Amino acid sequence: MSRVGRSPVAIPKGVTIAVSGRDVTAKGKVGQLSLTLAEGVSAEVADDQIVVKPRDMSKQGRMIWGLSRNLIKNMVNGVADGYKVDLEINGVGYRAAVQGQTLTLQLGFSHDIIFPIPEGIAIKCDKPTSVSVFGADRRLVGQVAANIRAMRKPEPYKGKGIKYAKEIVRRKEGKKK
């Protein structure tokens, strides 16, 4: 039995949930998201909560039960509050700027890197060395942040590159004379 799947998902105020068949749709102040559940599980709304249950106790239904519940929880939290990932840029001359629907990164290459901002994502640069990625879809926010970080990963000798705000880069000692 799934311990995660058994607990219901609370629906906060300002969020509306619609369940039709296997499709679950959530609308909130941040945006609207939808999810198609796997065949082995079903969801229903009762008393400001969403309850996810397996259709039968088959192996597939039990395996996907807790995952489906957490996907719905992430969707509800995303449309209610949104998700945010902060990135820091370290290095001499390294900086970022948002221009319309593109993020321009100067990362020590001979050219600027132009990163198109996907739909449903908002990127802010409060300082030239900090980037904030915000959106309702947790998976998309994390993927966009990972794609930006992959442009220039932090290197262990001087710490130059793009890193997550909470990430700790283990530094190595340079060569000795």
N, C-alpha and C positions, 0 to 999 in steps of 0.2 A: 504494500500500500504506500502511496506517495504521501509523505508528511507535508510537503510543500503544496501539493495539489489540493489537499483537504481544506486548507484555510481559504476563506473567501476574500475577494478583493473589494475593499471599501471604495465607494464612489464619492469623491469630494464634491462640495457645492460648486455649481457652475459647470459641471461636466455632465453631458447627456450621453447615454449608451443606448445603442440600438443593436439588437441581436435578431438576425433573420437567417434561419438555417445555420450554415456554418460560418457566416460572415458576421463579424463584430465591428461596429463603427463607434468611435468616440469623438465627440466634439467638445472643445473647451476654448478658453481665452487665447491659448497659444496657437491652436490650429485644429486640424481634423486628421485623424488616422484611421485606417481600417486594417483588419486582419482576417484571413481565411484560416479557420481552424482545421487541423488534420481530421481525417475521417473517424479516428478512434475516440474523439472527445466531443462533448457538447457543452454549451454555456447557456446560462439563464440568469436573468436579473430578478432579484427578490430583496425587498427592504433595503434599498440603497447599497446593495452588494451584488457582486457577480460571483456566481458559484460555477465552478468548472468540474465536470464529472466525466468519467469514461463511459462510453456507450455500452461497453461490455468489459468484462475483466480479461480480455485477451492481452497477450504480451505487448502488442503494439499500443493498445489503449493505455495500459499502465505506464509504458515508457514515455509517452508523449504528454501525460496528464500534468505533471509539475511544470514542464516546459511551457505548455500552453497557458497555464495560470500565470507564470511569470511574464510571458509576452504580453498578456492582457494588462497586468499590473504596470509594466513599463509604458504601455500605450496610454493608460489612464493618467499616470504621473506625468507623462510627456505633454499631453494636451492641457493638463492643469497648471503645471509649473514650468515645464521645459527642462532641457538638459544643457549643461554648459561645460566646456573643456577649455582650460587656459593653457597657452603655450608661451614659452619664453625663448627669445633669440639672443644668443651670446656670440660675440665676435666683433672685431673692429670693422666698421662699415656695413655690418649686417643689419638690415631693417626691412620692415614691411609696411605697406600702405594699401588701404582699400580705395579703389576708384570705380564707382558704379557697381557693377556685378562681377568685378574681378579683384583678385588679391595680387598685388605686385610685390615680389620678394627679391631683395638684393642680398645674395648669399655668397659673395666672393667669386662667382663665376664671371665669365667675360660678358654675360648678358643678364638681363632681368628675367625672372621666372614669372610668367603670367598664369595664375591659377583661377579658372572660372568657378564662381561660387554656385553650387547646385541649388535648385529650387527647394525651398523649405528650410534653408540654412541662412543664418545671419552671422556675419563676421565683423568684429569690431577691432580696431587697433587704437587703444587708448594712448599708448606710447609707441614709438617706432620699433621698440624691441619686445612688445607683447601683442599677442593675438588671442582673441576670444572667439570661440566657435559656439553658437547657440542655435537650438532647434527643438522641435517636439519629438522627433524620432531618435531614440537613443542609439540605435545601430548606425544611422546615417551620420549623426554628430561624431561618434567615435571613429567612423571610417574616414570622414573628411579631415579630422584632426590627425589621424595616422598618415594620411596622404600628404598633408602639409609637413609633418615631421620627417617623412621619408625624403623630402627634397634635400635635406642636409642633416643627417643624424648627428647627435653630439659625439665628438671624438674624445678619447680618454686622456690625451696629453695636455691640451690647452682648454678643453671644454667648449670649443667652438661648435656652433650648430643650433638646431632647434630641438628643444626638449619640452616635455610636459612640465607644468608649474610645480608639481609635487615630486617629480622624478629626481633622483639623486644619481649623478654621473660619477662612477668610480674613476678616480684619476690615477694614472700611472706615472711612474717616475721616468723622466727623460734619460737620454744616454749620458754617461759620465765620461769625463776626460781621463 
